[in-house]
Amino acid sequence: MHQALYRKWRPQSFSDVCGQDHITAILRYGVENRKTSHAYLFTGSRGTGKTTCAKILAKAVNCESPEGGNPCGKCPACLAADNGSCIDIVEMDAASNNGVDDIRQIRDEVEYLPAELTKKVYIIDEVHMLSASAFNALLKTLEEPPAHVMFILATTELQKIPATILSRCQRFDFRRISSDVIAARLEHIAEAEGISLDHEAAFMLAHLAQGGMRDAISLLELCSGENKPVTTEVVEEIAGTGGRDAIIKVLNAVCDKDYDTIFGEIGKMFMSSKDLSVFWQDLIGFYRDMLVVKTTKGSREYLDLSEKQYTELMEIAGRFAAETLIYHAKLLDEALVSMRMSGSSKRLIAEMTLVRMCDERFSTTNEALASRLTLLEDKLKSGAYRVNAPAPAPETTAPPQSEYNPQAEAESASPAQNSITSSNTAAAPVKKEYKQLPYWAEFVQKCCERDLMLGSLLRESAKGFTVNTDELVHIRTSNQMALTIITNMFSEMLEILNTFEEGRLTANDVKLEYAPEKKDDKNKALDELARSADEFN
């Protein structure tokens, strides 16, 4: 008769238990030195070995010749415990036997000596399911049971256990098992069972199990059902996940603003059997790993990944700023909530969220502004953005309107102009008169509606003028970063200007001017952007 792999490969001694050495070492010492307690409480997430260790402990305390704290597995007591014929080891599922009458029955039975073994052991699984009256009935017996009785309680929800029960037990916390340990165990089982298991597939199974050995072994058996080699592709297909390759492809597409790839990958997953919610959760987990890489020095010890997966993670994380990762993570989390609330539109939610992640201009949140500012700073440092127009000499730079001095303007004429004036004494000198654009406030508002950062910088650090000596539109700023952004978004700004100028302006009719100040431009830009973000959000 076929037996499930997780039952077939259940550890029969403490030495076989994986990933719980901090617990098995204490239990072995207690058995070997006959210093076991009358009551134990095993707590931890599913599949980490709680019931397994309870069974092994029940055998070990009754074993006729324990070996280093482990049951020998050969004596009549061990054999009876293994085949389930021993009436002195009682396993009770509190999920279905949670009434006070069930506990009263145990309380009455403990008075009798064991029929076959040295100790009578009660293993109560999912003990948190007991009713309040059942817990009360258990209290006195659990505190002072007869010398021949041992209680082992197991639970996945420690917070539901009354403090009066906790204080009467030795508590052991079972940790999630690392992916390295689970993958090694899976490879050992696969080799013994004649299953061809790829190393990366073993790691993927371990990662999907989330620290539970039983879940990992069950997934291995499921993936090997067709007697084919278990590869990463098979695991992705059976488990219904998009896989790391799909995640990396989507993230690269987000960086490159490759909308075709984004819609293609989401459409491929939607048309297959894969659940977009599962893929989305994996994507959020990938962002968590990238944040660990970007924000910690010893990131390797916080990541449960193989060397290949870690190398891939480092490469893709290098393409994102930490501020961008935080902004994207917020969008992903909001999208996951929306997916759970409306199951029929998962594809639409996923596509729209990824498109928003491609361009921060689609969002007006503080996180989006911080991400955009960080990208601009990086490009300025690397020289990707350069303003080719040289800074005007001090004598040719007209002051802002609020500080305009006609005398200084007249004195700042070029040598050629001065020579012409001196040669023609009859001609009166022409004085430049600066007038602010009458529609400047409305123009800035439209720029804000088109692009919040552009509008904010124009509002805070730029002015628009007309000059009587030419027909140009002069836009002047004292902020180097603002000038850079305006230069790179010149076409959009020109389009908005023409809505007020009836389309007469060309690129040559708008002049961008830089009037430097003593204050550091970069620090001032940061202050202005922060004020703008507060104002518009």
C-alpha positions as CSV (number, residue, x, y, z in Angstrom):
1,M,0.0,0.0,0.0
2,H,1.4,3.4,-1.0
3,Q,2.4,5.7,1.8
4,A,2.9,9.4,1.5
5,L,6.5,10.5,1.3
6,Y,6.2,12.8,4.3
7,R,5.0,9.9,6.4
8,K,7.5,7.4,5.0
9,W,10.4,9.8,5.7
10,R,9.2,11.0,9.1
11,P,12.3,11.0,11.4
12,Q,12.5,8.1,13.9
13,S,15.1,9.6,16.2
14,F,16.2,13.0,17.4
15,S,19.4,12.8,15.2
16,D,17.2,12.6,12.1
17,V,15.2,15.8,12.9
18,C,16.4,18.6,10.6
19,G,16.8,22.3,11.6
20,Q,15.8,22.0,15.3
21,D,19.1,21.2,17.0
22,H,18.4,23.7,19.7
23,I,15.5,21.5,20.8
24,T,16.7,18.0,20.1
25,A,19.9,18.5,22.0
26,I,18.0,19.4,25.2
27,L,15.5,16.5,24.8
28,R,18.3,14.0,24.2
29,Y,20.1,15.2,27.3
30,G,17.0,14.8,29.4
31,V,16.3,11.3,28.2
32,E,19.9,10.2,28.6
33,N,20.2,11.5,32.1
34,R,16.6,10.6,33.1
35,K,15.7,14.3,33.7
36,T,12.6,14.6,31.7
37,S,9.7,16.8,32.7
38,H,6.1,15.8,33.3
39,A,4.7,18.3,30.7
40,Y,6.1,19.8,27.5
41,L,4.6,22.4,25.1
42,F,5.9,22.4,21.5
43,T,5.0,25.5,19.5
44,G,5.8,26.7,16.0
45,S,4.6,27.0,12.4
46,R,3.3,23.9,10.5
47,G,5.6,21.2,9.3
48,T,8.5,22.1,11.5
49,G,8.6,18.9,13.5
50,K,6.4,19.4,16.6
51,T,4.4,16.1,16.4
52,T,7.5,14.2,15.1
53,C,9.5,15.2,18.2
54,A,6.6,14.4,20.4
55,K,6.4,10.8,19.0
56,I,10.2,10.4,19.3
57,L,10.1,11.6,22.9
58,A,7.3,9.3,23.8
59,K,9.4,6.4,22.4
60,A,12.6,7.5,24.0
61,V,11.3,7.8,27.6
62,N,9.9,4.2,27.2
63,C,12.9,2.7,25.3
64,E,14.6,-0.2,27.1
65,S,18.1,0.8,25.8
66,P,18.2,4.4,24.5
67,E,21.3,5.3,22.5
68,G,22.6,8.8,23.3
69,G,19.1,10.0,24.2
70,N,17.7,8.5,21.0
71,P,15.3,5.5,21.0
72,C,16.9,2.3,19.8
73,G,14.1,1.4,17.5
74,K,14.6,-2.3,18.1
75,C,13.2,-3.0,21.6
76,P,9.5,-4.1,22.0
77,A,8.5,-0.7,23.3
78,C,9.9,1.1,20.3
79,L,8.4,-1.4,17.8
80,A,5.0,-1.1,19.5
81,A,5.2,2.7,19.4
82,D,6.1,2.5,15.7
83,N,3.3,0.3,14.5
84,G,0.7,2.1,16.7
85,S,-0.3,-0.9,18.7
86,C,0.8,0.5,22.1
87,I,-2.1,1.7,24.2
88,D,0.1,3.6,26.6
89,I,1.0,6.3,24.0
90,V,-2.3,8.2,23.4
91,E,-2.5,10.8,20.6
92,M,-5.5,13.1,20.7
93,D,-6.5,15.7,18.2
94,A,-7.9,18.7,20.2
95,A,-9.4,20.1,17.0
96,S,-12.1,17.4,17.1
97,N,-11.9,16.4,20.8
98,N,-12.0,19.7,22.5
99,G,-14.8,19.3,25.0
100,V,-14.5,19.1,28.8
101,D,-15.7,15.5,28.7
102,D,-12.6,14.4,26.7
103,I,-10.3,16.0,29.2
104,R,-12.3,14.4,32.1
105,Q,-11.7,11.0,30.5
106,I,-8.0,11.6,30.4
107,R,-8.1,12.8,34.1
108,D,-9.7,9.6,35.1
109,E,-7.3,7.4,33.1
110,V,-4.1,8.8,34.4
111,E,-4.6,7.2,37.8
112,Y,-4.0,3.8,36.3
113,L,-0.5,2.4,35.7
114,P,0.7,1.8,32.1
115,A,-0.3,-1.5,30.7
116,E,2.9,-2.2,28.7
117,L,5.4,0.6,29.0
118,T,7.2,2.5,31.7
119,K,5.3,5.8,31.1
120,K,1.9,6.6,29.9
121,V,2.3,9.5,27.4
122,Y,-0.5,11.8,26.2
123,I,0.2,13.8,23.0
124,I,-2.5,16.5,22.5
125,D,-2.1,18.1,19.1
126,E,-3.6,21.5,18.2
127,V,-4.1,22.0,22.0
128,H,-5.2,25.7,21.4
129,M,-8.5,24.3,20.1
130,L,-9.6,23.1,23.6
131,S,-12.5,25.0,25.1
132,A,-12.1,27.2,28.2
133,S,-13.8,24.6,30.4
134,A,-11.5,21.8,29.0
135,F,-8.4,23.9,29.8
136,N,-9.7,24.4,33.4
137,A,-10.3,20.6,33.7
138,L,-6.7,19.9,32.5
139,L,-5.0,22.4,34.9
140,K,-4.7,20.3,38.1
141,T,-3.8,17.1,36.3
142,L,-1.2,18.9,34.2
143,E,0.4,20.5,37.3
144,E,0.8,17.4,39.4
145,P,0.3,14.2,37.3
146,P,1.3,10.8,38.6
147,A,4.9,9.9,38.2
148,H,4.1,7.5,35.4
149,V,2.4,10.1,33.2
150,M,3.8,12.6,30.7
151,F,1.9,15.3,28.7
152,I,3.2,16.7,25.4
153,L,1.1,19.5,24.0
154,A,1.6,20.8,20.5
155,T,0.2,24.0,18.9
156,T,0.7,26.4,16.1
157,E,-1.0,29.3,17.9
158,L,0.8,30.0,21.2
159,Q,-1.2,33.2,21.9
160,K,-4.4,31.1,22.4
161,I,-2.9,29.0,25.2
162,P,-3.9,30.3,28.7
163,A,-1.0,31.5,30.9
164,T,-2.0,29.0,33.6
165,I,-1.2,26.1,31.1
166,L,2.0,27.7,29.9
167,S,3.4,28.1,33.4
168,R,3.0,24.3,34.0
169,C,4.9,23.2,30.9
170,Q,8.5,23.3,29.5
171,R,8.1,25.3,26.4
172,F,10.1,24.7,23.1
173,D,9.8,27.0,20.1
174,F,10.3,25.3,16.8
175,R,11.8,27.6,14.2
176,R,11.2,27.7,10.5
177,I,13.7,25.5,8.8
178,S,16.2,27.2,6.4
179,S,16.0,26.5,2.7
180,D,19.5,25.1,2.6
181,V,18.5,22.4,5.1
182,I,15.2,21.6,3.4
183,A,16.8,21.5,0.0
184,A,19.5,19.1,1.2
185,R,16.9,16.8,2.8
186,L,14.8,16.8,-0.4
187,E,17.8,15.8,-2.5
188,H,18.5,13.0,0.0
189,I,14.9,11.7,-0.3
190,A,14.9,12.1,-4.1
191,E,18.1,10.1,-4.4
192,A,16.7,7.3,-2.2
193,E,13.4,7.3,-4.1
194,G,14.9,7.4,-7.5
195,I,13.6,10.9,-8.3
196,S,15.6,13.1,-10.6
197,L,15.7,16.5,-8.7
198,D,17.4,19.6,-10.0
199,H,19.3,21.6,-7.3
200,E,17.6,24.8,-8.2
201,A,14.3,23.0,-8.2
202,A,15.0,21.7,-4.7
203,F,15.7,25.3,-3.5
204,M,12.5,26.5,-5.2
205,L,10.5,23.8,-3.4
206,A,12.1,24.8,-0.1
207,H,11.3,28.4,-0.7
208,L,7.7,27.6,-1.5
209,A,7.4,25.6,1.7
210,Q,8.2,28.7,3.8
211,G,10.2,26.8,6.4
212,G,8.0,23.7,6.6
213,M,9.7,20.3,5.9
214,R,6.4,18.5,5.5
215,D,5.1,20.9,2.9
216,A,8.3,20.7,1.0
217,I,8.2,16.9,0.9
218,S,4.6,16.9,-0.2
219,L,5.4,19.3,-3.0
220,L,8.3,17.1,-4.1
221,E,5.9,14.1,-4.3
222,L,3.4,16.2,-6.2
223,C,6.0,17.4,-8.7
224,S,7.3,13.9,-9.3
225,G,3.9,12.4,-10.0
226,E,4.5,11.9,-13.7
227,N,7.9,10.2,-13.1
228,K,9.7,13.0,-14.9
229,P,12.8,14.9,-13.8
230,V,11.8,17.6,-11.3
231,T,13.1,20.9,-12.8
232,T,12.3,24.6,-12.0
233,E,9.9,24.6,-14.9
234,V,8.0,21.7,-13.5
235,V,7.8,23.3,-10.1
236,E,6.5,26.5,-11.5
237,E,3.9,24.7,-13.5
238,I,2.7,22.5,-10.6
239,A,2.8,25.2,-7.9
240,G,1.2,27.8,-10.2
241,T,3.8,30.5,-9.7
242,G,5.3,32.8,-12.3
243,G,8.9,31.9,-11.3
244,R,12.0,34.0,-10.7
245,D,12.7,34.3,-14.4
246,A,9.4,36.0,-15.0
247,I,9.9,38.3,-12.1
248,I,13.3,39.4,-13.3
249,K,12.0,39.9,-16.8
250,V,9.2,42.1,-15.6
251,L,11.5,44.1,-13.3
252,N,13.9,44.7,-16.2
253,A,11.0,45.8,-18.3
254,V,9.9,48.3,-15.6
255,C,13.5,49.7,-15.6
256,D,13.6,50.0,-19.4
257,K,9.9,51.2,-19.7
258,D,9.3,48.3,-22.0
259,Y,5.5,48.2,-21.9
260,D,5.3,45.4,-24.6
261,T,7.2,43.0,-22.3
262,I,5.1,43.9,-19.3
263,F,1.7,43.4,-21.1
264,G,3.1,40.2,-22.7
265,E,4.3,38.6,-19.5
266,I,1.1,39.4,-17.6
267,G,-1.0,38.2,-20.5
268,K,1.0,34.9,-20.6
269,M,0.4,34.3,-16.9
270,F,-3.3,35.2,-17.2
271,M,-3.9,32.8,-20.0
272,S,-2.0,29.9,-18.2
273,S,-3.0,28.2,-15.0
274,K,-0.8,30.5,-12.9
275,D,-2.5,32.7,-10.3
276,L,-1.6,36.4,-10.6
277,S,-2.0,36.8,-6.9
278,V,0.7,34.2,-6.2
279,F,3.0,35.8,-8.7
280,W,2.3,39.2,-7.1
281,Q,3.2,37.9,-3.6
282,D,6.4,36.5,-5.1
283,L,7.1,39.9,-6.7
284,I,6.6,41.6,-3.3
285,G,9.0,39.1,-1.7
286,F,11.5,39.9,-4.4
287,Y,11.3,43.6,-3.6
288,R,11.8,42.8,0.1
289,D,15.0,41.0,-0.9
290,M,16.2,43.9,-3.0
291,L,15.6,46.3,-0.1
292,V,17.7,44.1,2.1
293,V,20.5,44.2,-0.4
294,K,20.2,48.0,-0.7
295,T,20.0,48.8,3.0
296,T,22.2,46.3,4.8
297,K,25.9,45.4,4.7
298,G,25.6,41.7,5.5
299,S,22.6,41.1,3.2
300,R,23.7,37.5,2.5
301,E,22.9,36.3,6.0
302,Y,19.3,37.7,5.8
303,L,18.5,36.1,2.5
304,D,17.4,32.5,2.2
305,L,18.7,32.1,-1.4
306,S,21.1,29.9,-3.4
307,E,24.3,31.5,-4.8
308,K,22.8,31.7,-8.3
309,Q,19.6,33.4,-7.0
310,Y,21.7,35.8,-4.8
311,T,23.8,36.8,-7.9
312,E,20.7,37.5,-9.9
313,L,19.2,39.5,-7.1
314,M,22.3,41.7,-6.8
315,E,22.3,42.4,-10.5
316,I,18.7,43.5,-10.7
317,A,18.8,45.4,-7.4
318,G,21.7,47.5,-8.8
319,R,19.2,49.1,-11.3
320,F,17.0,50.5,-8.6
321,A,17.4,53.2,-6.0
322,A,16.2,52.5,-2.4
323,E,13.6,55.2,-2.7
324,T,12.3,53.7,-5.9
325,L,12.0,50.3,-4.2
326,I,10.0,51.8,-1.4
327,Y,7.7,53.6,-3.8
328,H,7.2,50.4,-5.9
329,A,6.6,48.3,-2.8
330,K,3.8,50.6,-1.7
331,L,2.1,50.3,-5.1
332,L,2.5,46.5,-5.1
333,D,1.0,46.2,-1.6
334,E,-2.0,48.4,-2.6
335,A,-2.5,46.3,-5.8
336,L,-2.5,43.1,-3.8
337,V,-5.3,44.4,-1.6
338,S,-7.2,45.4,-4.6
339,M,-6.7,41.9,-6.2
340,R,-8.0,40.2,-3.1
341,M,-11.1,42.4,-3.1
342,S,-11.9,42.0,-6.8
343,G,-10.9,38.7,-8.2
344,S,-12.2,39.3,-11.7
345,S,-9.9,42.2,-12.5
346,K,-6.5,40.9,-11.4
347,R,-5.0,41.3,-14.8
348,L,-6.1,44.9,-15.2
349,I,-4.8,45.8,-11.7
350,A,-1.5,44.1,-12.3
351,E,-1.0,45.8,-15.7
352,M,-1.9,49.3,-14.5
353,T,0.3,49.0,-11.4
354,L,3.3,48.0,-13.4
355,V,2.7,50.8,-15.9
356,R,2.6,53.3,-13.0
357,M,5.9,51.8,-11.7
358,C,7.6,52.5,-15.0
359,D,7.1,56.3,-14.7
360,E,6.9,58.2,-11.4
361,R,5.2,61.1,-13.2
362,F,2.0,59.0,-13.1
363,S,1.9,59.4,-9.3
364,T,1.8,62.6,-7.1
365,T,2.7,60.8,-3.8
366,N,5.7,61.8,-1.7
367,E,7.3,58.4,-2.4
368,A,7.1,59.0,-6.1
369,L,8.7,62.5,-5.8
370,A,11.5,61.1,-3.6
371,S,12.1,58.4,-6.2
372,R,12.3,60.9,-9.1
373,L,14.6,63.2,-7.2
374,T,17.0,60.4,-6.4
375,L,17.1,59.4,-10.1
376,L,17.8,63.0,-11.1
377,E,20.6,63.3,-8.6
378,D,22.2,60.1,-9.8
379,K,22.0,61.4,-13.4
380,L,23.5,64.7,-12.5
381,K,26.3,63.0,-10.7
382,S,27.0,60.7,-13.6
383,G,26.8,63.5,-16.1
384,A,23.8,62.1,-18.0
385,Y,22.2,65.5,-17.8
386,R,24.3,68.4,-18.9
387,V,23.3,72.0,-19.5
388,N,25.5,73.2,-22.4
389,A,24.5,76.9,-22.1
390,P,27.4,78.7,-20.3
391,A,26.5,80.7,-17.3
392,P,26.3,84.4,-18.3
393,A,29.0,86.8,-17.1
394,P,27.9,88.8,-14.1
395,E,27.8,92.0,-16.2
396,T,25.5,90.6,-18.8
397,T,23.1,88.9,-16.4
398,A,19.9,90.8,-15.8
399,P,18.6,90.7,-12.2
400,P,15.3,89.2,-11.4
401,Q,12.3,91.5,-11.8
402,S,12.0,92.2,-8.1
403,E,15.6,93.5,-8.1
404,Y,15.7,95.0,-11.6
405,N,17.8,98.2,-11.9
406,P,17.4,100.1,-15.2
407,Q,20.8,101.9,-14.7
408,A,22.6,98.6,-14.2
409,E,20.9,97.2,-17.3
410,A,22.0,100.1,-19.4
411,E,25.6,99.8,-18.1
412,S,25.6,96.1,-19.0
413,A,25.4,96.7,-22.8
414,S,28.0,94.9,-24.9
415,P,31.2,96.7,-26.2
416,A,29.7,96.6,-29.7
417,Q,26.6,98.3,-28.6
418,N,28.6,100.9,-26.7
419,S,30.6,101.7,-29.7
420,I,27.5,102.1,-31.8
421,T,26.0,104.4,-29.2
422,S,29.2,106.5,-29.0
423,S,29.4,106.8,-32.8
424,N,25.8,108.0,-33.0
425,T,25.3,110.6,-30.3
426,A,21.9,111.5,-31.7
427,A,20.4,108.0,-30.8
428,A,19.1,107.7,-27.3
429,P,20.2,104.6,-25.4
430,V,17.6,101.9,-25.3
431,K,16.8,100.6,-21.9
432,K,15.5,97.1,-21.4
433,E,12.3,96.8,-19.6
434,Y,11.3,93.5,-18.1
435,K,7.6,92.7,-17.5
436,Q,6.4,89.5,-16.0
437,L,4.2,87.3,-18.2
438,P,0.6,88.2,-17.4
439,Y,-0.5,84.5,-17.6
440,W,2.4,83.2,-15.6
441,A,0.3,81.8,-12.7
442,E,-2.1,80.0,-15.1
443,F,0.9,78.7,-17.0
444,V,2.5,77.2,-13.9
445,Q,-0.8,75.7,-12.8
446,K,-1.1,73.9,-16.2
447,C,2.5,72.7,-15.8
448,C,1.6,71.2,-12.4
449,E,-1.3,69.4,-14.0
450,R,0.9,68.0,-16.7
451,D,3.9,67.2,-14.4
452,L,4.0,67.9,-10.7
453,M,7.7,68.2,-10.4
454,L,8.1,70.6,-13.3
455,G,5.2,72.8,-12.1
456,S,6.6,72.8,-8.5
457,L,10.1,74.0,-9.7
458,L,8.6,76.7,-11.9
459,R,6.4,77.9,-9.1
460,E,9.2,78.0,-6.5
461,S,12.4,79.0,-8.4
462,A,11.5,80.5,-11.9
463,K,9.9,83.6,-13.4
464,G,8.7,84.4,-16.9
465,F,9.3,87.8,-18.6
466,T,9.0,89.7,-21.8
467,V,11.6,92.3,-22.8
468,N,10.9,95.4,-24.9
469,T,14.1,94.8,-27.0
470,D,13.0,91.5,-28.5
471,E,9.9,89.3,-28.9
472,L,11.2,86.3,-26.9
473,V,9.8,84.8,-23.8
474,H,12.5,84.8,-21.1
475,I,12.3,82.1,-18.3
476,R,14.8,82.7,-15.6
477,T,15.8,80.6,-12.6
478,S,18.5,80.6,-10.0
479,N,18.3,76.8,-9.5
480,Q,20.7,74.7,-11.5
481,M,18.6,71.5,-11.1
482,A,15.4,73.4,-12.1
483,L,17.2,74.6,-15.2
484,T,18.2,71.0,-16.0
485,I,14.6,69.7,-15.6
486,I,13.1,72.6,-17.6
487,T,15.7,72.0,-20.4
488,N,14.9,68.3,-20.5
489,M,11.1,69.0,-20.6
490,F,11.3,71.9,-22.9
491,S,9.0,70.5,-25.6
492,E,6.2,69.9,-23.0
493,M,6.7,73.4,-21.6
494,L,6.7,75.0,-25.1
495,E,3.4,73.2,-25.9
496,I,1.8,74.7,-22.8
497,L,3.2,78.2,-23.5
498,N,1.6,78.1,-26.9
499,T,-1.8,77.6,-25.4
500,F,-1.4,81.2,-24.1
501,E,0.5,82.6,-27.1
502,E,-1.8,81.2,-29.8
503,G,0.8,78.9,-31.1
504,R,3.2,81.6,-32.3
505,L,6.2,80.4,-30.3
506,T,8.9,78.1,-31.7
507,A,11.9,76.7,-29.8
508,N,14.0,79.8,-30.8
509,D,11.4,82.1,-29.3
510,V,11.9,80.9,-25.7
511,K,15.1,81.7,-23.9
512,L,16.1,79.9,-20.7
513,E,18.3,82.0,-18.4
514,Y,20.3,81.0,-15.3
515,A,20.9,83.6,-12.6
516,P,23.2,81.9,-10.0
517,E,23.0,82.6,-6.3
518,K,25.5,82.1,-3.6
519,K,23.5,79.3,-1.9
520,D,24.3,75.8,-3.0
521,D,22.0,75.0,-5.9
522,K,21.5,71.3,-5.0
523,N,20.6,72.0,-1.4
524,K,18.2,74.7,-2.5
525,A,16.6,72.4,-5.0
526,L,16.0,69.8,-2.3
527,D,14.4,72.4,0.0
528,E,12.2,73.6,-2.8
529,L,11.1,70.1,-3.8
530,A,10.3,69.3,-0.2
531,R,8.1,72.4,0.1
532,S,6.5,71.7,-3.2
533,A,5.7,68.1,-2.2
534,D,4.1,69.4,1.1
535,E,2.0,71.9,-0.8
536,F,0.6,69.6,-3.5
537,N,0.1,66.6,-1.3
